[in-house]
Amino acid sequence: MLSIKENNVEVEFGAIYADNELTLNRLVMYVRGLQNYIDDTNNIRYAAEPKLDFILFEIKGKIDLNQIANLSNLLEIPGGEFLDSF
């Protein structure tokens, strides 16, 4: 489990590993506080009724962490460089 909090947005990741440390069977992401960030940021145009309380995102299957690292670098996702050590 990994937990990140920035700008009052909390993101939690959970993983179920497969046969080795480089492959996952399931990856879950839970985000709280995103609507407040959207409301406070002028350059994001999103309106949800009712308000966006949380996001639950789940990926099932054979997930190769090396491919996740490549994808995060390609998309320039902050923190993606830490996945390069896999």
A tleap script that builds the chain and sets N, CA, C and O, in Angstrom:
source leaprc.protein.ff14SB
mol = sequence {
  NMET LEU SER ILE LYS GLU ASN ASN VAL GLU
  VAL GLU PHE GLY ALA ILE TYR ALA ASP ASN
  GLU LEU THR LEU ASN ARG LEU VAL MET TYR
  VAL ARG GLY LEU GLN ASN TYR ILE ASP ASP
  THR ASN ASN ILE ARG TYR ALA ALA GLU PRO
  LYS LEU ASP PHE ILE LEU PHE GLU ILE LYS
  GLY LYS ILE ASP LEU ASN GLN ILE ALA ASN
  LEU SER ASN LEU LEU GLU ILE PRO GLY GLY
  GLU PHE LEU ASP SER CPHE
}
set mol.1.N position { 0.846 -1.172 0.000 }
set mol.1.CA position { 0.000 0.000 0.000 }
set mol.1.C position { 0.888 1.230 0.000 }
set mol.1.O position { 1.883 1.297 0.721 }
set mol.2.N position { 0.516 2.193 -0.814 }
set mol.2.CA position { 1.225 3.462 -0.905 }
set mol.2.C position { 0.200 4.566 -0.773 }
set mol.2.O position { -0.869 4.502 -1.381 }
set mol.3.N position { 0.516 5.580 0.020 }
set mol.3.CA position { -0.396 6.690 0.231 }
set mol.3.C position { 0.336 8.000 -0.055 }
set mol.3.O position { 1.454 8.215 0.414 }
set mol.4.N position { -0.312 8.873 -0.834 }
set mol.4.CA position { 0.262 10.167 -1.195 }
set mol.4.C position { -0.780 11.235 -0.893 }
set mol.4.O position { -1.963 11.050 -1.180 }
set mol.5.N position { -0.342 12.360 -0.311 }
set mol.5.CA position { -1.249 13.479 -0.080 }
set mol.5.C position { -0.571 14.753 -0.558 }
set mol.5.O position { 0.535 15.084 -0.131 }
set mol.6.N position { -1.260 15.468 -1.462 }
set mol.6.CA position { -0.749 16.723 -1.983 }
set mol.6.C position { -1.939 17.606 -2.334 }
set mol.6.O position { -2.908 17.141 -2.935 }
set mol.7.N position { -1.863 18.874 -1.960 }
set mol.7.CA position { -2.946 19.837 -2.222 }
set mol.7.C position { -4.286 19.336 -1.700 }
set mol.7.O position { -5.314 19.519 -2.352 }
set mol.8.N position { -4.281 18.702 -0.525 }
set mol.8.CA position { -5.474 18.144 0.121 }
set mol.8.C position { -6.159 17.059 -0.696 }
set mol.8.O position { -7.333 16.765 -0.472 }
set mol.9.N position { -5.444 16.467 -1.633 }
set mol.9.CA position { -5.940 15.322 -2.388 }
set mol.9.C position { -5.166 14.104 -1.903 }
set mol.9.O position { -3.936 14.093 -1.917 }
set mol.10.N position { -5.895 13.080 -1.474 }
set mol.10.CA position { -5.273 11.857 -0.984 }
set mol.10.C position { -5.418 10.760 -2.033 }
set mol.10.O position { -6.512 10.507 -2.538 }
set mol.11.N position { -4.304 10.117 -2.350 }
set mol.11.CA position { -4.294 9.027 -3.311 }
set mol.11.C position { -3.679 7.817 -2.625 }
set mol.11.O position { -2.587 7.904 -2.063 }
set mol.12.N position { -4.378 6.690 -2.671 }
set mol.12.CA position { -3.877 5.453 -2.090 }
set mol.12.C position { -3.832 4.379 -3.167 }
set mol.12.O position { -4.765 4.213 -3.952 }
set mol.13.N position { -2.723 3.659 -3.179 }
set mol.13.CA position { -2.541 2.554 -4.115 }
set mol.13.C position { -2.425 1.265 -3.328 }
set mol.13.O position { -1.821 1.237 -2.255 }
set mol.14.N position { -2.991 0.216 -3.850 }
set mol.14.CA position { -2.834 -1.118 -3.291 }
set mol.14.C position { -2.537 -2.081 -4.421 }
set mol.14.O position { -2.994 -1.886 -5.547 }
set mol.15.N position { -1.767 -3.128 -4.123 }
set mol.15.CA position { -1.376 -4.069 -5.170 }
set mol.15.C position { -1.383 -5.485 -4.633 }
set mol.15.O position { -1.061 -5.732 -3.471 }
set mol.16.N position { -1.754 -6.406 -5.501 }
set mol.16.CA position { -1.641 -7.832 -5.209 }
set mol.16.C position { -0.658 -8.400 -6.220 }
set mol.16.O position { -0.900 -8.384 -7.427 }
set mol.17.N position { 0.464 -8.903 -5.697 }
set mol.17.CA position { 1.520 -9.400 -6.577 }
set mol.17.C position { 1.172 -10.762 -7.144 }
set mol.17.O position { 0.422 -11.532 -6.545 }
set mol.18.N position { 1.729 -11.041 -8.306 }
set mol.18.CA position { 1.560 -12.332 -8.977 }
set mol.18.C position { 2.712 -13.244 -8.554 }
set mol.18.O position { 3.089 -13.283 -7.383 }
set mol.19.N position { 3.261 -13.969 -9.514 }
set mol.19.CA position { 4.289 -14.962 -9.246 }
set mol.19.C position { 5.628 -14.362 -8.831 }
set mol.19.O position { 6.417 -15.024 -8.158 }
set mol.20.N position { 5.892 -13.128 -9.219 }
set mol.20.CA position { 7.171 -12.502 -8.890 }
set mol.20.C position { 6.949 -11.048 -8.519 }
set mol.20.O position { 5.821 -10.558 -8.538 }
set mol.21.N position { 8.044 -10.354 -8.178 }
set mol.21.CA position { 7.940 -8.966 -7.728 }
set mol.21.C position { 7.768 -7.966 -8.867 }
set mol.21.O position { 7.580 -6.776 -8.613 }
set mol.22.N position { 7.827 -8.421 -10.105 }
set mol.22.CA position { 7.698 -7.519 -11.247 }
set mol.22.C position { 6.332 -7.590 -11.915 }
set mol.22.O position { 6.081 -6.877 -12.886 }
set mol.23.N position { 5.449 -8.443 -11.407 }
set mol.23.CA position { 4.132 -8.616 -12.016 }
set mol.23.C position { 3.053 -8.535 -10.941 }
set mol.23.O position { 3.174 -9.121 -9.866 }
set mol.24.N position { 1.995 -7.794 -11.262 }
set mol.24.CA position { 0.846 -7.683 -10.360 }
set mol.24.C position { -0.352 -8.401 -10.957 }
set mol.24.O position { -0.488 -8.498 -12.177 }
set mol.25.N position { -1.216 -8.900 -10.090 }
set mol.25.CA position { -2.508 -9.437 -10.525 }
set mol.25.C position { -3.600 -8.385 -10.447 }
set mol.25.O position { -4.586 -8.436 -11.182 }
set mol.26.N position { -3.409 -7.421 -9.536 }
set mol.26.CA position { -4.435 -6.391 -9.347 }
set mol.26.C position { -3.785 -5.119 -8.823 }
set mol.26.O position { -2.920 -5.165 -7.949 }
set mol.27.N position { -4.208 -3.994 -9.361 }
set mol.27.CA position { -3.754 -2.682 -8.907 }
set mol.27.C position { -4.994 -1.838 -8.648 }
set mol.27.O position { -5.857 -1.708 -9.517 }
set mol.28.N position { -5.078 -1.266 -7.451 }
set mol.28.CA position { -6.237 -0.465 -7.058 }
set mol.28.C position { -5.754 0.928 -6.654 }
set mol.28.O position { -4.757 1.069 -5.946 }
set mol.29.N position { -6.480 1.960 -7.116 }
set mol.29.CA position { -6.185 3.332 -6.757 }
set mol.29.C position { -7.469 3.963 -6.212 }
set mol.29.O position { -8.542 3.825 -6.800 }
set mol.30.N position { -7.342 4.649 -5.093 }
set mol.30.CA position { -8.471 5.324 -4.458 }
set mol.30.C position { -8.072 6.779 -4.250 }
set mol.30.O position { -7.027 7.057 -3.661 }
set mol.31.N position { -8.906 7.722 -4.735 }
set mol.31.CA position { -8.608 9.152 -4.659 }
set mol.31.C position { -9.724 9.846 -3.883 }
set mol.31.O position { -10.905 9.667 -4.180 }
set mol.32.N position { -9.334 10.642 -2.882 }
set mol.32.CA position { -10.288 11.453 -2.110 }
set mol.32.C position { -9.868 12.909 -2.164 }
set mol.32.O position { -8.676 13.216 -2.199 }
set mol.33.N position { -10.851 13.815 -2.172 }
set mol.33.CA position { -10.569 15.243 -2.111 }
set mol.33.C position { -10.332 15.900 -3.452 }
set mol.33.O position { -9.925 17.061 -3.506 }
set mol.34.N position { -10.574 15.189 -4.529 }
set mol.34.CA position { -10.306 15.732 -5.855 }
set mol.34.C position { -11.243 16.892 -6.201 }
set mol.34.O position { -10.816 17.854 -6.839 }
set mol.35.N position { -12.497 16.817 -5.795 }
set mol.35.CA position { -13.456 17.877 -6.135 }
set mol.35.C position { -13.034 19.212 -5.527 }
set mol.35.O position { -13.168 20.249 -6.176 }
set mol.36.N position { -12.530 19.207 -4.305 }
set mol.36.CA position { -12.061 20.455 -3.694 }
set mol.36.C position { -10.896 21.042 -4.474 }
set mol.36.O position { -10.808 22.259 -4.642 }
set mol.37.N position { -9.998 20.180 -4.953 }
set mol.37.CA position { -8.882 20.648 -5.773 }
set mol.37.C position { -9.385 21.232 -7.089 }
set mol.37.O position { -8.896 22.268 -7.539 }
set mol.38.N position { -10.349 20.575 -7.698 }
set mol.38.CA position { -10.933 21.069 -8.944 }
set mol.38.C position { -11.611 22.414 -8.712 }
set mol.38.O position { -11.451 23.336 -9.511 }
set mol.39.N position { -12.364 22.531 -7.624 }
set mol.39.CA position { -13.053 23.784 -7.310 }
set mol.39.C position { -12.072 24.927 -7.050 }
set mol.39.O position { -12.358 26.076 -7.385 }
set mol.40.N position { -10.912 24.616 -6.451 }
set mol.40.CA position { -9.936 25.644 -6.095 }
set mol.40.C position { -8.998 26.004 -7.235 }
set mol.40.O position { -8.278 26.998 -7.145 }
set mol.41.N position { -8.989 25.221 -8.300 }
set mol.41.CA position { -8.066 25.444 -9.413 }
set mol.41.C position { -8.833 26.052 -10.575 }
set mol.41.O position { -9.805 25.474 -11.061 }
set mol.42.N position { -8.397 27.204 -11.009 }
set mol.42.CA position { -9.112 27.933 -12.060 }
set mol.42.C position { -8.955 27.325 -13.440 }
set mol.42.O position { -9.831 27.506 -14.285 }
set mol.43.N position { -7.863 26.604 -13.699 }
set mol.43.CA position { -7.614 26.123 -15.055 }
set mol.43.C position { -8.215 24.741 -15.331 }
set mol.43.O position { -8.000 24.189 -16.410 }
set mol.44.N position { -8.952 24.181 -14.394 }
set mol.44.CA position { -9.618 22.889 -14.613 }
set mol.44.C position { -11.111 23.155 -14.790 }
set mol.44.O position { -11.762 23.714 -13.907 }
set mol.45.N position { -11.633 22.754 -15.921 }
set mol.45.CA position { -13.056 22.949 -16.212 }
set mol.45.C position { -13.774 21.614 -16.075 }
set mol.45.O position { -13.818 20.815 -17.010 }
set mol.46.N position { -14.331 21.392 -14.904 }
set mol.46.CA position { -15.082 20.156 -14.673 }
set mol.46.C position { -16.154 20.459 -13.642 }
set mol.46.O position { -15.866 21.000 -12.574 }
set mol.47.N position { -17.355 20.119 -13.957 }
set mol.47.CA position { -18.452 20.307 -13.016 }
set mol.47.C position { -19.210 18.998 -12.900 }
set mol.47.O position { -19.692 18.459 -13.896 }
set mol.48.N position { -19.311 18.501 -11.711 }
set mol.48.CA position { -20.014 17.242 -11.488 }
set mol.48.C position { -21.180 17.490 -10.547 }
set mol.48.O position { -21.025 18.164 -9.528 }
set mol.49.N position { -22.301 16.973 -10.865 }
set mol.49.CA position { -23.477 17.005 -9.989 }
set mol.49.C position { -23.965 15.589 -9.828 }
set mol.49.O position { -24.369 15.002 -10.832 }
set mol.50.N position { -23.966 15.011 -8.705 }
set mol.50.CA position { -23.434 15.549 -7.446 }
set mol.50.C position { -21.919 15.643 -7.484 }
set mol.50.O position { -21.275 15.150 -8.410 }
set mol.51.N position { -21.367 16.275 -6.479 }
set mol.51.CA position { -19.919 16.492 -6.433 }
set mol.51.C position { -19.161 15.172 -6.467 }
set mol.51.O position { -19.664 14.133 -6.038 }
set mol.52.N position { -17.947 15.238 -6.984 }
set mol.52.CA position { -17.075 14.081 -7.113 }
set mol.52.C position { -16.428 13.808 -5.756 }
set mol.52.O position { -15.453 14.467 -5.396 }
set mol.53.N position { -16.960 12.846 -5.000 }
set mol.53.CA position { -16.457 12.556 -3.658 }
set mol.53.C position { -15.185 11.721 -3.690 }
set mol.53.O position { -14.244 11.984 -2.941 }
set mol.54.N position { -15.157 10.719 -4.555 }
set mol.54.CA position { -13.977 9.865 -4.625 }
set mol.54.C position { -13.942 9.158 -5.978 }
set mol.54.O position { -14.936 9.101 -6.702 }
set mol.55.N position { -12.769 8.624 -6.291 }
set mol.55.CA position { -12.576 7.814 -7.493 }
set mol.55.C position { -11.985 6.488 -7.046 }
set mol.55.O position { -11.033 6.460 -6.265 }
set mol.56.N position { -12.537 5.406 -7.529 }
set mol.56.CA position { -11.991 4.074 -7.283 }
set mol.56.C position { -11.654 3.479 -8.632 }
set mol.56.O position { -12.525 3.334 -9.490 }
set mol.57.N position { -10.394 3.134 -8.822 }
set mol.57.CA position { -9.891 2.656 -10.099 }
set mol.57.C position { -9.216 1.313 -9.854 }
set mol.57.O position { -8.347 1.200 -8.989 }
set mol.58.N position { -9.613 0.295 -10.614 }
set mol.58.CA position { -9.043 -1.043 -10.422 }
set mol.58.C position { -8.643 -1.624 -11.774 }
set mol.58.O position { -9.393 -1.558 -12.748 }
set mol.59.N position { -7.448 -2.191 -11.803 }
set mol.59.CA position { -6.968 -2.891 -12.990 }
set mol.59.C position { -6.691 -4.332 -12.580 }
set mol.59.O position { -5.972 -4.578 -11.611 }
set mol.60.N position { -7.256 -5.275 -13.307 }
set mol.60.CA position { -7.023 -6.695 -13.051 }
set mol.60.C position { -6.321 -7.319 -14.248 }
set mol.60.O position { -6.551 -6.917 -15.389 }
set mol.61.N position { -5.481 -8.286 -13.992 }
set mol.61.CA position { -4.780 -8.987 -15.061 }
set mol.61.C position { -3.303 -9.071 -14.756 }
set mol.61.O position { -2.876 -8.757 -13.644 }
set mol.62.N position { -2.530 -9.484 -15.715 }
set mol.62.CA position { -1.072 -9.540 -15.572 }
set mol.62.C position { -0.514 -8.154 -15.871 }
set mol.62.O position { -0.471 -7.733 -17.027 }
set mol.63.N position { -0.093 -7.454 -14.842 }
set mol.63.CA position { 0.396 -6.091 -14.959 }
set mol.63.C position { 1.911 -6.115 -14.757 }
set mol.63.O position { 2.393 -6.435 -13.670 }
set mol.64.N position { 2.644 -5.782 -15.791 }
set mol.64.CA position { 4.099 -5.773 -15.750 }
set mol.64.C position { 4.563 -4.402 -15.253 }
set mol.64.O position { 4.301 -3.387 -15.898 }
set mol.65.N position { 5.252 -4.370 -14.106 }
set mol.65.CA position { 5.691 -3.098 -13.540 }
set mol.65.C position { 6.708 -2.386 -14.428 }
set mol.65.O position { 6.799 -1.159 -14.391 }
set mol.66.N position { 7.463 -3.122 -15.214 }
set mol.66.CA position { 8.379 -2.478 -16.160 }
set mol.66.C position { 7.599 -1.689 -17.202 }
set mol.66.O position { 8.024 -0.603 -17.595 }
set mol.67.N position { 6.474 -2.213 -17.652 }
set mol.67.CA position { 5.651 -1.499 -18.626 }
set mol.67.C position { 4.983 -0.280 -17.986 }
set mol.67.O position { 4.837 0.755 -18.636 }
set mol.68.N position { 4.579 -0.393 -16.721 }
set mol.68.CA position { 4.008 0.750 -16.000 }
set mol.68.C position { 5.067 1.851 -15.887 }
set mol.68.O position { 4.750 3.029 -16.051 }
set mol.69.N position { 6.322 1.478 -15.607 }
set mol.69.CA position { 7.409 2.455 -15.528 }
set mol.69.C position { 7.604 3.147 -16.865 }
set mol.69.O position { 7.752 4.368 -16.912 }
set mol.70.N position { 7.609 2.386 -17.955 }
set mol.70.CA position { 7.761 2.984 -19.290 }
set mol.70.C position { 6.618 3.940 -19.599 }
set mol.70.O position { 6.841 5.032 -20.123 }
set mol.71.N position { 5.405 3.534 -19.279 }
set mol.71.CA position { 4.235 4.372 -19.530 }
set mol.71.C position { 4.278 5.653 -18.699 }
set mol.71.O position { 3.973 6.732 -19.208 }
set mol.72.N position { 4.655 5.542 -17.427 }
set mol.72.CA position { 4.708 6.733 -16.574 }
set mol.72.C position { 5.781 7.707 -17.060 }
set mol.72.O position { 5.591 8.920 -16.972 }
set mol.73.N position { 6.899 7.198 -17.569 }
set mol.73.CA position { 7.926 8.087 -18.127 }
set mol.73.C position { 7.440 8.744 -19.412 }
set mol.73.O position { 7.679 9.931 -19.634 }
set mol.74.N position { 6.768 7.984 -20.248 }
set mol.74.CA position { 6.249 8.516 -21.510 }
set mol.74.C position { 5.232 9.633 -21.259 }
set mol.74.O position { 5.221 10.638 -21.971 }
set mol.75.N position { 4.381 9.456 -20.248 }
set mol.75.CA position { 3.351 10.447 -19.926 }
set mol.75.C position { 3.856 11.530 -18.981 }
set mol.75.O position { 3.115 12.446 -18.623 }
set mol.76.N position { 5.139 11.420 -18.572 }
set mol.76.CA position { 5.759 12.374 -17.665 }
set mol.76.C position { 4.974 12.510 -16.366 }
set mol.76.O position { 4.706 13.618 -15.900 }
set mol.77.N position { 4.612 11.372 -15.790 }
set mol.77.CA position { 3.894 11.346 -14.517 }
set mol.77.C position { 4.903 11.555 -13.393 }
set mol.77.O position { 5.891 10.824 -13.317 }
set mol.78.N position { 4.678 12.544 -12.512 }
set mol.78.CA position { 5.617 12.765 -11.412 }
set mol.78.C position { 5.776 11.512 -10.555 }
set mol.78.O position { 4.798 10.842 -10.223 }
set mol.79.N position { 7.014 11.211 -10.209 }
set mol.79.CA position { 7.305 10.029 -9.400 }
set mol.79.C position { 7.548 8.786 -10.220 }
set mol.79.O position { 7.970 7.765 -9.676 }
set mol.80.N position { 7.294 8.842 -11.511 }
set mol.80.CA position { 7.481 7.675 -12.370 }
set mol.80.C position { 8.913 7.200 -12.427 }
set mol.80.O position { 9.171 6.030 -12.710 }
set mol.81.N position { 9.863 8.109 -12.157 }
set mol.81.CA position { 11.268 7.729 -12.198 }
set mol.81.C position { 11.619 6.698 -11.124 }
set mol.81.O position { 12.602 5.971 -11.265 }
set mol.82.N position { 10.826 6.629 -10.057 }
set mol.82.CA position { 11.093 5.652 -9.003 }
set mol.82.C position { 10.745 4.232 -9.436 }
set mol.82.O position { 11.230 3.271 -8.839 }
set mol.83.N position { 9.921 4.086 -10.453 }
set mol.83.CA position { 9.589 2.766 -10.974 }
set mol.83.C position { 10.703 2.205 -11.850 }
set mol.83.O position { 10.717 1.008 -12.136 }
set mol.84.N position { 11.634 3.053 -12.277 }
set mol.84.CA position { 12.725 2.604 -13.141 }
set mol.84.C position { 13.628 1.584 -12.451 }
set mol.84.O position { 14.337 0.835 -13.122 }
set mol.85.N position { 13.608 1.548 -11.130 }
set mol.85.CA position { 14.486 0.630 -10.404 }
set mol.85.C position { 14.037 -0.811 -10.517 }
set mol.85.O position { 14.780 -1.717 -10.137 }
set mol.86.N position { 12.816 -1.049 -11.040 }
set mol.86.CA position { 12.349 -2.416 -11.214 }
set mol.86.C position { 13.060 -2.996 -12.398 }
set mol.86.O position { 12.832 -4.154 -12.749 }
savepdb mol mol.pdb
quit
